[in-house]
Amino acid sequence: MTEIDRLLKRSEVFGWIWIMGIGSVISIMSAFKAARMMKERGISDRKKLTGLFVLGFAGLFISVAAFAIIIIYRKSKTN
């Protein structure tokens, strides 16, 4: 159970400090790993896992959107 708690906490921390998308990917991977371990052990905490997945995917979406805006802005500036 301590390993699951560690994975959930890591997922939450990296979800909040999503270092330009890398933290979000780590958050999503940790949440998937914790979900698999929880399923194997028969533990059900869907609310926490759903929140962590949303947090990770939101951070990933924001970082992709930020990169797209930067690329579009730079292309329009060079023309």
Buried (B, 14 or more C-beta within 10 A) or exposed (E): EEEBEEBBEBBBEBBEEBEEBEBBBBBBBBBBBBBEBBEEEEEEEEEBBEBBBEBBBBBBEBBEEEEEEEEEEEEEEEE
